[in-house]
């Protein structure tokens, strides 16, 4: 998945968001960070995919799949899956 864009929806105060971003950086994955406290449309998207909750980090992958509050192991496993 290296070189493909990932979108990380989060907040500045969220330690899990910082942790997920650090994992992506260590794996050399390109990603875009969107602060949902500064972007209402992004916040609405996060609420929609999380059944009304603003759960962060919400991470959207190029294949359309989404991980919410993933552990380091879950995130790394998703990144390292071979592309179809």
mmCIF file of the N, C-alpha and C atoms, coordinates in Angstrom:
data_MODEL
# 
_entry.id   MODEL 
# 
loop_
_atom_site.group_PDB 
_atom_site.id 
_atom_site.type_symbol 
_atom_site.label_atom_id 
_atom_site.label_alt_id 
_atom_site.label_comp_id 
_atom_site.label_asym_id 
_atom_site.label_entity_id 
_atom_site.label_seq_id 
_atom_site.pdbx_PDB_ins_code 
_atom_site.Cartn_x 
_atom_site.Cartn_y 
_atom_site.Cartn_z 
_atom_site.occupancy 
_atom_site.B_iso_or_equiv 
_atom_site.pdbx_formal_charge 
_atom_site.auth_seq_id 
_atom_site.auth_comp_id 
_atom_site.auth_asym_id 
_atom_site.auth_atom_id 
_atom_site.pdbx_PDB_model_num 
ATOM 1   N N  . UNK A 1 1  ? 0.832   -1.193 0.000  1.00 0.00 ? 1  UNK A N  1 
ATOM 2   C CA . UNK A 1 1  ? 0.000   0.000  0.000  1.00 0.00 ? 1  UNK A CA 1 
ATOM 3   C C  . UNK A 1 1  ? 0.871   1.249  0.000  1.00 0.00 ? 1  UNK A C  1 
ATOM 4   N N  . UNK A 1 2  ? 2.156   1.052  0.037  1.00 0.00 ? 2  UNK A N  1 
ATOM 5   C CA . UNK A 1 2  ? 3.087   2.173  0.044  1.00 0.00 ? 2  UNK A CA 1 
ATOM 6   C C  . UNK A 1 2  ? 2.857   3.081  -1.154 1.00 0.00 ? 2  UNK A C  1 
ATOM 7   N N  . UNK A 1 3  ? 2.774   4.381  -0.901 1.00 0.00 ? 3  UNK A N  1 
ATOM 8   C CA . UNK A 1 3  ? 2.597   5.340  -1.975 1.00 0.00 ? 3  UNK A CA 1 
ATOM 9   C C  . UNK A 1 3  ? 1.154   5.677  -2.283 1.00 0.00 ? 3  UNK A C  1 
ATOM 10  N N  . UNK A 1 4  ? 0.205   4.955  -1.707 1.00 0.00 ? 4  UNK A N  1 
ATOM 11  C CA . UNK A 1 4  ? -1.204  5.265  -1.907 1.00 0.00 ? 4  UNK A CA 1 
ATOM 12  C C  . UNK A 1 4  ? -1.692  6.117  -0.744 1.00 0.00 ? 4  UNK A C  1 
ATOM 13  N N  . UNK A 1 5  ? -2.633  7.019  -1.039 1.00 0.00 ? 5  UNK A N  1 
ATOM 14  C CA . UNK A 1 5  ? -3.095  7.972  -0.034 1.00 0.00 ? 5  UNK A CA 1 
ATOM 15  C C  . UNK A 1 5  ? -4.099  7.355  0.940  1.00 0.00 ? 5  UNK A C  1 
ATOM 16  N N  . UNK A 1 6  ? -3.903  7.631  2.181  1.00 0.00 ? 6  UNK A N  1 
ATOM 17  C CA . UNK A 1 6  ? -4.765  7.226  3.283  1.00 0.00 ? 6  UNK A CA 1 
ATOM 18  C C  . UNK A 1 6  ? -5.243  8.520  3.925  1.00 0.00 ? 6  UNK A C  1 
ATOM 19  N N  . UNK A 1 7  ? -6.472  8.529  4.430  1.00 0.00 ? 7  UNK A N  1 
ATOM 20  C CA . UNK A 1 7  ? -6.979  9.713  5.121  1.00 0.00 ? 7  UNK A CA 1 
ATOM 21  C C  . UNK A 1 7  ? -7.190  9.366  6.585  1.00 0.00 ? 7  UNK A C  1 
ATOM 22  N N  . UNK A 1 8  ? -6.578  10.148 7.466  1.00 0.00 ? 8  UNK A N  1 
ATOM 23  C CA . UNK A 1 8  ? -6.717  9.974  8.905  1.00 0.00 ? 8  UNK A CA 1 
ATOM 24  C C  . UNK A 1 8  ? -7.560  11.125 9.430  1.00 0.00 ? 8  UNK A C  1 
ATOM 25  N N  . UNK A 1 9  ? -8.738  10.804 9.944  1.00 0.00 ? 9  UNK A N  1 
ATOM 26  C CA . UNK A 1 9  ? -9.599  11.797 10.580 1.00 0.00 ? 9  UNK A CA 1 
ATOM 27  C C  . UNK A 1 9  ? -9.329  11.735 12.070 1.00 0.00 ? 9  UNK A C  1 
ATOM 28  N N  . UNK A 1 10 ? -9.038  12.892 12.664 1.00 0.00 ? 10 UNK A N  1 
ATOM 29  C CA . UNK A 1 10 ? -8.716  12.903 14.077 1.00 0.00 ? 10 UNK A CA 1 
ATOM 30  C C  . UNK A 1 10 ? -8.882  14.271 14.695 1.00 0.00 ? 10 UNK A C  1 
ATOM 31  N N  . UNK A 1 11 ? -8.326  14.410 15.892 1.00 0.00 ? 11 UNK A N  1 
ATOM 32  C CA . UNK A 1 11 ? -8.313  15.679 16.616 1.00 0.00 ? 11 UNK A CA 1 
ATOM 33  C C  . UNK A 1 11 ? -6.907  15.904 17.163 1.00 0.00 ? 11 UNK A C  1 
ATOM 34  N N  . UNK A 1 12 ? -6.580  17.146 17.419 1.00 0.00 ? 12 UNK A N  1 
ATOM 35  C CA . UNK A 1 12 ? -5.245  17.491 17.917 1.00 0.00 ? 12 UNK A CA 1 
ATOM 36  C C  . UNK A 1 12 ? -4.983  16.928 19.309 1.00 0.00 ? 12 UNK A C  1 
ATOM 37  N N  . UNK A 1 13 ? -6.031  16.796 20.113 1.00 0.00 ? 13 UNK A N  1 
ATOM 38  C CA . UNK A 1 13 ? -5.863  16.373 21.505 1.00 0.00 ? 13 UNK A CA 1 
ATOM 39  C C  . UNK A 1 13 ? -5.862  14.855 21.688 1.00 0.00 ? 13 UNK A C  1 
ATOM 40  N N  . UNK A 1 14 ? -6.120  14.087 20.640 1.00 0.00 ? 14 UNK A N  1 
ATOM 41  C CA . UNK A 1 14 ? -6.310  12.636 20.740 1.00 0.00 ? 14 UNK A CA 1 
ATOM 42  C C  . UNK A 1 14 ? -4.980  11.876 20.693 1.00 0.00 ? 14 UNK A C  1 
ATOM 43  N N  . UNK A 1 15 ? -4.603  11.202 21.787 1.00 0.00 ? 15 UNK A N  1 
ATOM 44  C CA . UNK A 1 15 ? -3.345  10.453 21.779 1.00 0.00 ? 15 UNK A CA 1 
ATOM 45  C C  . UNK A 1 15 ? -3.367  9.276  20.803 1.00 0.00 ? 15 UNK A C  1 
ATOM 46  N N  . UNK A 1 16 ? -4.518  8.644  20.600 1.00 0.00 ? 16 UNK A N  1 
ATOM 47  C CA . UNK A 1 16 ? -4.598  7.538  19.647 1.00 0.00 ? 16 UNK A CA 1 
ATOM 48  C C  . UNK A 1 16 ? -4.391  8.021  18.218 1.00 0.00 ? 16 UNK A C  1 
ATOM 49  N N  . UNK A 1 17 ? -4.819  9.248  17.929 1.00 0.00 ? 17 UNK A N  1 
ATOM 50  C CA . UNK A 1 17 ? -4.593  9.827  16.596 1.00 0.00 ? 17 UNK A CA 1 
ATOM 51  C C  . UNK A 1 17 ? -3.106  10.050 16.371 1.00 0.00 ? 17 UNK A C  1 
ATOM 52  N N  . UNK A 1 18 ? -2.425  10.581 17.367 1.00 0.00 ? 18 UNK A N  1 
ATOM 53  C CA . UNK A 1 18 ? -0.976  10.796 17.252 1.00 0.00 ? 18 UNK A CA 1 
ATOM 54  C C  . UNK A 1 18 ? -0.250  9.463  17.078 1.00 0.00 ? 18 UNK A C  1 
ATOM 55  N N  . UNK A 1 19 ? -0.695  8.456  17.830 1.00 0.00 ? 19 UNK A N  1 
ATOM 56  C CA . UNK A 1 19 ? -0.073  7.131  17.746 1.00 0.00 ? 19 UNK A CA 1 
ATOM 57  C C  . UNK A 1 19 ? -0.263  6.535  16.348 1.00 0.00 ? 19 UNK A C  1 
ATOM 58  N N  . UNK A 1 20 ? -1.482  6.604  15.813 1.00 0.00 ? 20 UNK A N  1 
ATOM 59  C CA . UNK A 1 20 ? -1.755  6.050  14.480 1.00 0.00 ? 20 UNK A CA 1 
ATOM 60  C C  . UNK A 1 20 ? -0.929  6.769  13.412 1.00 0.00 ? 20 UNK A C  1 
ATOM 61  N N  . UNK A 1 21 ? -0.837  8.078  13.522 1.00 0.00 ? 21 UNK A N  1 
ATOM 62  C CA . UNK A 1 21 ? -0.043  8.848  12.560 1.00 0.00 ? 21 UNK A CA 1 
ATOM 63  C C  . UNK A 1 21 ? 1.432   8.457  12.643 1.00 0.00 ? 21 UNK A C  1 
ATOM 64  N N  . UNK A 1 22 ? 1.912   8.227  13.852 1.00 0.00 ? 22 UNK A N  1 
ATOM 65  C CA . UNK A 1 22 ? 3.305   7.820  14.039 1.00 0.00 ? 22 UNK A CA 1 
ATOM 66  C C  . UNK A 1 22 ? 3.553   6.453  13.373 1.00 0.00 ? 22 UNK A C  1 
ATOM 67  N N  . UNK A 1 23 ? 2.607   5.523  13.528 1.00 0.00 ? 23 UNK A N  1 
ATOM 68  C CA . UNK A 1 23 ? 2.742   4.208  12.890 1.00 0.00 ? 23 UNK A CA 1 
ATOM 69  C C  . UNK A 1 23 ? 2.800   4.360  11.373 1.00 0.00 ? 23 UNK A C  1 
ATOM 70  N N  . UNK A 1 24 ? 1.905   5.172  10.811 1.00 0.00 ? 24 UNK A N  1 
ATOM 71  C CA . UNK A 1 24 ? 1.905   5.381  9.360  1.00 0.00 ? 24 UNK A CA 1 
ATOM 72  C C  . UNK A 1 24 ? 3.228   5.985  8.895  1.00 0.00 ? 24 UNK A C  1 
ATOM 73  N N  . UNK A 1 25 ? 3.756   6.921  9.661  1.00 0.00 ? 25 UNK A N  1 
ATOM 74  C CA . UNK A 1 25 ? 5.036   7.542  9.302  1.00 0.00 ? 25 UNK A CA 1 
ATOM 75  C C  . UNK A 1 25 ? 6.173   6.533  9.372  1.00 0.00 ? 25 UNK A C  1 
ATOM 76  N N  . UNK A 1 26 ? 6.162   5.680  10.397 1.00 0.00 ? 26 UNK A N  1 
ATOM 77  C CA . UNK A 1 26 ? 7.203   4.656  10.519 1.00 0.00 ? 26 UNK A CA 1 
ATOM 78  C C  . UNK A 1 26 ? 7.153   3.670  9.356  1.00 0.00 ? 26 UNK A C  1 
ATOM 79  N N  . UNK A 1 27 ? 5.943   3.416  8.846  1.00 0.00 ? 27 UNK A N  1 
ATOM 80  C CA . UNK A 1 27 ? 5.771   2.504  7.714  1.00 0.00 ? 27 UNK A CA 1 
ATOM 81  C C  . UNK A 1 27 ? 5.926   3.216  6.370  1.00 0.00 ? 27 UNK A C  1 
ATOM 82  N N  . UNK A 1 28 ? 6.257   4.516  6.427  1.00 0.00 ? 28 UNK A N  1 
ATOM 83  C CA . UNK A 1 28 ? 6.473   5.346  5.238  1.00 0.00 ? 28 UNK A CA 1 
ATOM 84  C C  . UNK A 1 28 ? 5.253   5.376  4.321  1.00 0.00 ? 28 UNK A C  1 
ATOM 85  N N  . UNK A 1 29 ? 4.077   5.512  4.936  1.00 0.00 ? 29 UNK A N  1 
ATOM 86  C CA . UNK A 1 29 ? 2.821   5.588  4.188  1.00 0.00 ? 29 UNK A CA 1 
ATOM 87  C C  . UNK A 1 29 ? 2.409   7.042  4.023  1.00 0.00 ? 29 UNK A C  1 
ATOM 88  N N  . UNK A 1 30 ? 2.083   7.396  2.797  1.00 0.00 ? 30 UNK A N  1 
ATOM 89  C CA . UNK A 1 30 ? 1.542   8.734  2.542  1.00 0.00 ? 30 UNK A CA 1 
ATOM 90  C C  . UNK A 1 30 ? 0.137   8.789  3.123  1.00 0.00 ? 30 UNK A C  1 
ATOM 91  N N  . UNK A 1 31 ? -0.180  9.888  3.802  1.00 0.00 ? 31 UNK A N  1 
ATOM 92  C CA . UNK A 1 31 ? -1.532  10.049 4.330  1.00 0.00 ? 31 UNK A CA 1 
ATOM 93  C C  . UNK A 1 31 ? -1.857  11.527 4.431  1.00 0.00 ? 31 UNK A C  1 
ATOM 94  N N  . UNK A 1 32 ? -3.148  11.792 4.485  1.00 0.00 ? 32 UNK A N  1 
ATOM 95  C CA . UNK A 1 32 ? -3.639  13.143 4.718  1.00 0.00 ? 32 UNK A CA 1 
ATOM 96  C C  . UNK A 1 32 ? -4.316  13.145 6.071  1.00 0.00 ? 32 UNK A C  1 
ATOM 97  N N  . UNK A 1 33 ? -3.970  14.109 6.908  1.00 0.00 ? 33 UNK A N  1 
ATOM 98  C CA . UNK A 1 33 ? -4.598  14.249 8.217  1.00 0.00 ? 33 UNK A CA 1 
ATOM 99  C C  . UNK A 1 33 ? -5.670  15.324 8.135  1.00 0.00 ? 33 UNK A C  1 
ATOM 100 N N  . UNK A 1 34 ? -6.867  15.008 8.637  1.00 0.00 ? 34 UNK A N  1 
ATOM 101 C CA . UNK A 1 34 ? -7.969  15.961 8.663  1.00 0.00 ? 34 UNK A CA 1 
ATOM 102 C C  . UNK A 1 34 ? -8.435  16.112 10.105 1.00 0.00 ? 34 UNK A C  1 
ATOM 103 N N  . UNK A 1 35 ? -8.321  17.332 10.638 1.00 0.00 ? 35 UNK A N  1 
ATOM 104 C CA . UNK A 1 35 ? -8.767  17.625 11.999 1.00 0.00 ? 35 UNK A CA 1 
ATOM 105 C C  . UNK A 1 35 ? -10.270 17.880 11.956 1.00 0.00 ? 35 UNK A C  1 
ATOM 106 N N  . UNK A 1 36 ? -11.050 16.983 12.561 1.00 0.00 ? 36 UNK A N  1 
ATOM 107 C CA . UNK A 1 36 ? -12.508 17.101 12.485 1.00 0.00 ? 36 UNK A CA 1 
ATOM 108 C C  . UNK A 1 36 ? -13.054 18.256 13.310 1.00 0.00 ? 36 UNK A C  1 
ATOM 109 N N  . UNK A 1 37 ? -12.221 18.831 14.171 1.00 0.00 ? 37 UNK A N  1 
ATOM 110 C CA . UNK A 1 37 ? -12.667 20.007 14.927 1.00 0.00 ? 37 UNK A CA 1 
ATOM 111 C C  . UNK A 1 37 ? -12.554 21.276 14.086 1.00 0.00 ? 37 UNK A C  1 
ATOM 112 N N  . UNK A 1 38 ? -11.854 21.182 12.974 1.00 0.00 ? 38 UNK A N  1 
ATOM 113 C CA . UNK A 1 38 ? -11.684 22.335 12.085 1.00 0.00 ? 38 UNK A CA 1 
ATOM 114 C C  . UNK A 1 38 ? -12.425 22.164 10.764 1.00 0.00 ? 38 UNK A C  1 
ATOM 115 N N  . UNK A 1 39 ? -13.042 21.007 10.557 1.00 0.00 ? 39 UNK A N  1 
ATOM 116 C CA . UNK A 1 39 ? -13.709 20.709 9.292  1.00 0.00 ? 39 UNK A CA 1 
ATOM 117 C C  . UNK A 1 39 ? -15.042 20.013 9.586  1.00 0.00 ? 39 UNK A C  1 
ATOM 118 N N  . UNK A 1 40 ? -16.139 20.767 9.535  1.00 0.00 ? 40 UNK A N  1 
ATOM 119 C CA . UNK A 1 40 ? -17.451 20.220 9.895  1.00 0.00 ? 40 UNK A CA 1 
ATOM 120 C C  . UNK A 1 40 ? -17.881 19.097 8.960  1.00 0.00 ? 40 UNK A C  1 
ATOM 121 N N  . UNK A 1 41 ? -17.543 19.200 7.681  1.00 0.00 ? 41 UNK A N  1 
ATOM 122 C CA . UNK A 1 41 ? -17.916 18.112 6.761  1.00 0.00 ? 41 UNK A CA 1 
ATOM 123 C C  . UNK A 1 41 ? -17.175 16.824 7.115  1.00 0.00 ? 41 UNK A C  1 
ATOM 124 N N  . UNK A 1 42 ? -15.942 16.955 7.522  1.00 0.00 ? 42 UNK A N  1 
ATOM 125 C CA . UNK A 1 42 ? -15.181 15.778 7.947  1.00 0.00 ? 42 UNK A CA 1 
ATOM 126 C C  . UNK A 1 42 ? -15.777 15.196 9.229  1.00 0.00 ? 42 UNK A C  1 
ATOM 127 N N  . UNK A 1 43 ? -16.169 16.066 10.157 1.00 0.00 ? 43 UNK A N  1 
ATOM 128 C CA . UNK A 1 43 ? -16.797 15.607 11.401 1.00 0.00 ? 43 UNK A CA 1 
ATOM 129 C C  . UNK A 1 43 ? -18.101 14.873 11.097 1.00 0.00 ? 43 UNK A C  1 
ATOM 130 N N  . UNK A 1 44 ? -18.879 15.393 10.159 1.00 0.00 ? 44 UNK A N  1 
ATOM 131 C CA . UNK A 1 44 ? -20.140 14.748 9.772  1.00 0.00 ? 44 UNK A CA 1 
ATOM 132 C C  . UNK A 1 44 ? -19.875 13.373 9.156  1.00 0.00 ? 44 UNK A C  1 
ATOM 133 N N  . UNK A 1 45 ? -18.828 13.274 8.342  1.00 0.00 ? 45 UNK A N  1 
ATOM 134 C CA . UNK A 1 45 ? -18.458 11.988 7.747  1.00 0.00 ? 45 UNK A CA 1 
ATOM 135 C C  . UNK A 1 45 ? -18.099 10.984 8.841  1.00 0.00 ? 45 UNK A C  1 
ATOM 136 N N  . UNK A 1 46 ? -17.291 11.410 9.806  1.00 0.00 ? 46 UNK A N  1 
ATOM 137 C CA . UNK A 1 46 ? -16.883 10.519 10.899 1.00 0.00 ? 46 UNK A CA 1 
ATOM 138 C C  . UNK A 1 46 ? -18.106 10.059 11.684 1.00 0.00 ? 46 UNK A C  1 
ATOM 139 N N  . UNK A 1 47 ? -19.023 10.969 11.986 1.00 0.00 ? 47 UNK A N  1 
ATOM 140 C CA . UNK A 1 47 ? -20.254 10.579 12.697 1.00 0.00 ? 47 UNK A CA 1 
ATOM 141 C C  . UNK A 1 47 ? -21.066 9.586  11.869 1.00 0.00 ? 47 UNK A C  1 
ATOM 142 N N  . UNK A 1 48 ? -21.143 9.809  10.576 1.00 0.00 ? 48 UNK A N  1 
ATOM 143 C CA . UNK A 1 48 ? -21.924 8.927  9.697  1.00 0.00 ? 48 UNK A CA 1 
ATOM 144 C C  . UNK A 1 48 ? -21.376 7.506  9.698  1.00 0.00 ? 48 UNK A C  1 
ATOM 145 N N  . UNK A 1 49 ? -20.077 7.358  9.541  1.00 0.00 ? 49 UNK A N  1 
ATOM 146 C CA . UNK A 1 49 ? -19.500 6.010  9.462  1.00 0.00 ? 49 UNK A CA 1 
ATOM 147 C C  . UNK A 1 49 ? -19.379 5.338  10.826 1.00 0.00 ? 49 UNK A C  1 
ATOM 148 N N  . UNK A 1 50 ? -19.560 6.113  11.902 1.00 0.00 ? 50 UNK A N  1 
ATOM 149 C CA . UNK A 1 50 ? -19.462 5.561  13.257 1.00 0.00 ? 50 UNK A CA 1 
ATOM 150 C C  . UNK A 1 50 ? -20.797 5.612  13.997 1.00 0.00 ? 50 UNK A C  1 
ATOM 151 N N  . UNK A 1 51 ? -21.891 5.551  13.236 1.00 0.00 ? 51 UNK A N  1 
ATOM 152 C CA . UNK A 1 51 ? -23.246 5.504  13.802 1.00 0.00 ? 51 UNK A CA 1 
ATOM 153 C C  . UNK A 1 51 ? -23.504 6.601  14.821 1.00 0.00 ? 51 UNK A C  1 
ATOM 154 N N  . UNK A 1 52 ? -23.125 7.820  14.467 1.00 0.00 ? 52 UNK A N  1 
ATOM 155 C CA . UNK A 1 52 ? -23.410 8.975  15.312 1.00 0.00 ? 52 UNK A CA 1 
ATOM 156 C C  . UNK A 1 52 ? -22.306 9.363  16.274 1.00 0.00 ? 52 UNK A C  1 
ATOM 157 N N  . UNK A 1 53 ? -21.295 8.535  16.402 1.00 0.00 ? 53 UNK A N  1 
ATOM 158 C CA . UNK A 1 53 ? -20.193 8.834  17.321 1.00 0.00 ? 53 UNK A CA 1 
ATOM 159 C C  . UNK A 1 53 ? -19.033 9.484  16.569 1.00 0.00 ? 53 UNK A C  1 
ATOM 160 N N  . UNK A 1 54 ? -18.349 10.388 17.232 1.00 0.00 ? 54 UNK A N  1 
ATOM 161 C CA . UNK A 1 54 ? -17.145 11.009 16.662 1.00 0.00 ? 54 UNK A CA 1 
ATOM 162 C C  . UNK A 1 54 ? -15.916 10.242 17.124 1.00 0.00 ? 54 UNK A C  1 
ATOM 163 N N  . UNK A 1 55 ? -15.829 8.989  16.735 1.00 0.00 ? 55 UNK A N  1 
ATOM 164 C CA . UNK A 1 55 ? -14.719 8.132  17.137 1.00 0.00 ? 55 UNK A CA 1 
ATOM 165 C C  . UNK A 1 55 ? -13.499 8.430  16.274 1.00 0.00 ? 55 UNK A C  1 
ATOM 166 N N  . UNK A 1 56 ? -12.393 8.708  16.933 1.00 0.00 ? 56 UNK A N  1 
ATOM 167 C CA . UNK A 1 56 ? -11.146 8.990  16.229 1.00 0.00 ? 56 UNK A CA 1 
ATOM 168 C C  . UNK A 1 56 ? -10.005 8.214  16.878 1.00 0.00 ? 56 UNK A C  1 
ATOM 169 N N  . UNK A 1 57 ? -9.019  7.839  16.093 1.00 0.00 ? 57 UNK A N  1 
ATOM 170 C CA . UNK A 1 57 ? -8.917  8.084  14.668 1.00 0.00 ? 57 UNK A CA 1 
ATOM 171 C C  . UNK A 1 57 ? -9.845  7.189  13.859 1.00 0.00 ? 57 UNK A C  1 
ATOM 172 N N  . UNK A 1 58 ? -10.385 7.764  12.803 1.00 0.00 ? 58 UNK A N  1 
ATOM 173 C CA . UNK A 1 58 ? -11.102 7.023  11.772 1.00 0.00 ? 58 UNK A CA 1 
ATOM 174 C C  . UNK A 1 58 ? -10.210 7.112  10.545 1.00 0.00 ? 58 UNK A C  1 
ATOM 175 N N  . UNK A 1 59 ? -9.782  5.961  10.064 1.00 0.00 ? 59 UNK A N  1 
ATOM 176 C CA . UNK A 1 59 ? -8.798  5.922  8.977  1.00 0.00 ? 59 UNK A CA 1 
ATOM 177 C C  . UNK A 1 59 ? -9.426  5.269  7.749  1.00 0.00 ? 59 UNK A C  1 
ATOM 178 N N  . UNK A 1 60 ? -9.412  6.004  6.640  1.00 0.00 ? 60 UNK A N  1 
ATOM 179 C CA . UNK A 1 60 ? -9.992  5.527  5.384  1.00 0.00 ? 60 UNK A CA 1 
ATOM 180 C C  . UNK A 1 60 ? -8.857  5.170  4.427  1.00 0.00 ? 60 UNK A C  1 
ATOM 181 N N  . UNK A 1 61 ? -8.942  3.980  3.864  1.00 0.00 ? 61 UNK A N  1 
ATOM 182 C CA . UNK A 1 61 ? -7.911  3.466  2.966  1.00 0.00 ? 61 UNK A CA 1 
ATOM 183 C C  . UNK A 1 61 ? -8.342  3.603  1.510  1.00 0.00 ? 61 UNK A C  1 
ATOM 184 N N  . UNK A 1 62 ? -7.380  3.581  0.588  1.00 0.00 ? 62 UNK A N  1 
ATOM 185 C CA . UNK A 1 62 ? -7.701  3.754  -0.834 1.00 0.00 ? 62 UNK A CA 1 
ATOM 186 C C  . UNK A 1 62 ? -8.727  2.752  -1.364 1.00 0.00 ? 62 UNK A C  1 
ATOM 187 N N  . UNK A 1 63 ? -8.814  1.573  -0.761 1.00 0.00 ? 63 UNK A N  1 
ATOM 188 C CA . UNK A 1 63 ? -9.782  0.569  -1.223 1.00 0.00 ? 63 UNK A CA 1 
ATOM 189 C C  . UNK A 1 63 ? -11.181 0.811  -0.666 1.00 0.00 ? 63 UNK A C  1 
ATOM 190 N N  . UNK A 1 64 ? -11.337 1.893  0.130  1.00 0.00 ? 64 UNK A N  1 
ATOM 191 C CA . UNK A 1 64 ? -12.642 2.230  0.696  1.00 0.00 ? 64 UNK A CA 1 
ATOM 192 C C  . UNK A 1 64 ? -12.888 1.646  2.074  1.00 0.00 ? 64 UNK A C  1 
ATOM 193 N N  . UNK A 1 65 ? -12.003 0.777  2.538  1.00 0.00 ? 65 UNK A N  1 
ATOM 194 C CA . UNK A 1 65 ? -12.177 0.200  3.865  1.00 0.00 ? 65 UNK A CA 1 
ATOM 195 C C  . UNK A 1 65 ? -11.823 1.226  4.933  1.00 0.00 ? 65 UNK A C  1 
ATOM 196 N N  . UNK A 1 66 ? -12.354 1.008  6.139  1.00 0.00 ? 66 UNK A N  1 
ATOM 197 C CA . UNK A 1 66 ? -12.190 1.960  7.238  1.00 0.00 ? 66 UNK A CA 1 
ATOM 198 C C  . UNK A 1 66 ? -11.799 1.204  8.501  1.00 0.00 ? 66 UNK A C  1 
ATOM 199 N N  . UNK A 1 67 ? -10.824 1.741  9.217  1.00 0.00 ? 67 UNK A N  1 
ATOM 200 C CA . UNK A 1 67 ? -10.495 1.260  10.556 1.00 0.00 ? 67 UNK A CA 1 
ATOM 201 C C  . UNK A 1 67 ? -10.776 2.393  11.530 1.00 0.00 ? 67 UNK A C  1 
ATOM 202 N N  . UNK A 1 68 ? -11.405 2.042  12.654 1.00 0.00 ? 68 UNK A N  1 
ATOM 203 C CA . UNK A 1 68 ? -11.718 3.024  13.686 1.00 0.00 ? 68 UNK A CA 1 
ATOM 204 C C  . UNK A 1 68 ? -10.982 2.634  14.955 1.00 0.00 ? 68 UNK A C  1 
ATOM 205 N N  . UNK A 1 69 ? -10.203 3.572  15.471 1.00 0.00 ? 69 UNK A N  1 
ATOM 206 C CA . UNK A 1 69 ? -9.420  3.355  16.691 1.00 0.00 ? 69 UNK A CA 1 
ATOM 207 C C  . UNK A 1 69 ? -8.621  2.053  16.628 1.00 0.00 ? 69 UNK A C  1 
ATOM 208 N N  . UNK A 1 70 ? -7.884  1.817  15.541 1.00 0.00 ? 70 UNK A N  1 
ATOM 209 C CA . UNK A 1 70 ? -7.140  0.558  15.435 1.00 0.00 ? 70 UNK A CA 1 
ATOM 210 C C  . UNK A 1 70 ? -5.931  0.531  16.366 1.00 0.00 ? 70 UNK A C  1 
ATOM 211 N N  . UNK A 1 71 ? -5.578  -0.679 16.778 1.00 0.00 ? 71 UNK A N  1 
ATOM 212 C CA . UNK A 1 71 ? -4.330  -0.861 17.523 1.00 0.00 ? 71 UNK A CA 1 
ATOM 213 C C  . UNK A 1 71 ? -3.176  -0.744 16.530 1.00 0.00 ? 71 UNK A C  1 
ATOM 214 N N  . UNK A 1 72 ? -1.971  -0.639 17.049 1.00 0.00 ? 72 UNK A N  1 
ATOM 215 C CA . UNK A 1 72 ? -0.794  -0.605 16.174 1.00 0.00 ? 72 UNK A CA 1 
ATOM 216 C C  . UNK A 1 72 ? -0.730  -1.861 15.312 1.00 0.00 ? 72 UNK A C  1 
ATOM 217 N N  . UNK A 1 73 ? -1.025  -3.015 15.913 1.00 0.00 ? 73 UNK A N  1 
ATOM 218 C CA . UNK A 1 73 ? -0.966  -4.290 15.204 1.00 0.00 ? 73 UNK A CA 1 
ATOM 219 C C  . UNK A 1 73 ? -2.006  -4.326 14.087 1.00 0.00 ? 73 UNK A C  1 
ATOM 220 N N  . UNK A 1 74 ? -3.235  -3.883 14.371 1.00 0.00 ? 74 UNK A N  1 
ATOM 221 C CA . UNK A 1 74 ? -4.287  -3.860 13.342 1.00 0.00 ? 74 UNK A CA 1 
ATOM 222 C C  . UNK A 1 74 ? -3.906  -2.939 12.184 1.00 0.00 ? 74 UNK A C  1 
ATOM 223 N N  . UNK A 1 75 ? -3.388  -1.772 12.520 1.00 0.00 ? 75 UNK A N  1 
ATOM 224 C CA . UNK A 1 75 ? -3.018  -0.807 11.490 1.00 0.00 ? 75 UNK A CA 1 
ATOM 225 C C  . UNK A 1 75 ? -1.868  -1.333 10.636 1.00 0.00 ? 75 UNK A C  1 
ATOM 226 N N  . UNK A 1 76 ? -0.865  -1.882 11.285 1.00 0.00 ? 76 UNK A N  1 
ATOM 227 C CA . UNK A 1 76 ? 0.275   -2.424 10.549 1.00 0.00 ? 76 UNK A CA 1 
ATOM 228 C C  . UNK A 1 76 ? -0.157  -3.583 9.656  1.00 0.00 ? 76 UNK A C  1 
ATOM 229 N N  . UNK A 1 77 ? -1.029  -4.462 10.155 1.00 0.00 ? 77 UNK A N  1 
ATOM 230 C CA . UNK A 1 77 ? -1.504  -5.594 9.353  1.00 0.00 ? 77 UNK A CA 1 
ATOM 231 C C  . UNK A 1 77 ? -2.258  -5.105 8.121  1.00 0.00 ? 77 UNK A C  1 
ATOM 232 N N  . UNK A 1 78 ? -3.067  -4.071 8.277  1.00 0.00 ? 78 UNK A N  1 
ATOM 233 C CA . UNK A 1 78 ? -3.819  -3.528 7.145  1.00 0.00 ? 78 UNK A CA 1 
ATOM 234 C C  . UNK A 1 78 ? -2.868  -2.930 6.105  1.00 0.00 ? 78 UNK A C  1 
ATOM 235 N N  . UNK A 1 79 ? -1.875  -2.204 6.545  1.00 0.00 ? 79 UNK A N  1 
ATOM 236 C CA . UNK A 1 79 ? -0.920  -1.564 5.640  1.00 0.00 ? 79 UNK A CA 1 
ATOM 237 C C  . UNK A 1 79 ? -0.103  -2.606 4.889  1.00 0.00 ? 79 UNK A C  1 
ATOM 238 N N  . UNK A 1 80 ? 0.249   -3.670 5.565  1.00 0.00 ? 80 UNK A N  1 
ATOM 239 C CA . UNK A 1 80 ? 1.149   -4.651 4.969  1.00 0.00 ? 80 UNK A CA 1 
ATOM 240 C C  . UNK A 1 80 ? 0.443   -5.716 4.150  1.00 0.00 ? 80 UNK A C  1 
ATOM 241 N N  . UNK A 1 81 ? -0.896  -5.658 4.040  1.00 0.00 ? 81 UNK A N  1 
ATOM 242 C CA . UNK A 1 81 ? -1.615  -6.595 3.180  1.00 0.00 ? 81 UNK A CA 1 
ATOM 243 C C  . UNK A 1 81 ? -1.212  -6.357 1.732  1.00 0.00 ? 81 UNK A C  1 
ATOM 244 N N  . UNK A 1 82 ? -1.013  -7.421 0.977  1.00 0.00 ? 82 UNK A N  1 
ATOM 245 C CA . UNK A 1 82 ? -0.674  -7.216 -0.436 1.00 0.00 ? 82 UNK A CA 1 
ATOM 246 C C  . UNK A 1 82 ? -1.842  -6.587 -1.179 1.00 0.00 ? 82 UNK A C  1 
ATOM 247 N N  . UNK A 1 83 ? -1.550  -5.677 -2.094 1.00 0.00 ? 83 UNK A N  1 
ATOM 248 C CA . UNK A 1 83 ? -2.584  -5.021 -2.893 1.00 0.00 ? 83 UNK A CA 1 
ATOM 249 C C  . UNK A 1 83 ? -3.137  -6.007 -3.903 1.00 0.00 ? 83 UNK A C  1 
ATOM 250 N N  . UNK A 1 84 ? -4.462  -5.941 -4.127 1.00 0.00 ? 84 UNK A N  1 
ATOM 251 C CA . UNK A 1 84 ? -5.084  -6.830 -5.116 1.00 0.00 ? 84 UNK A CA 1 
ATOM 252 C C  . UNK A 1 84 ? -5.037  -6.190 -6.472 1.00 0.00 ? 84 UNK A C  1 
# 
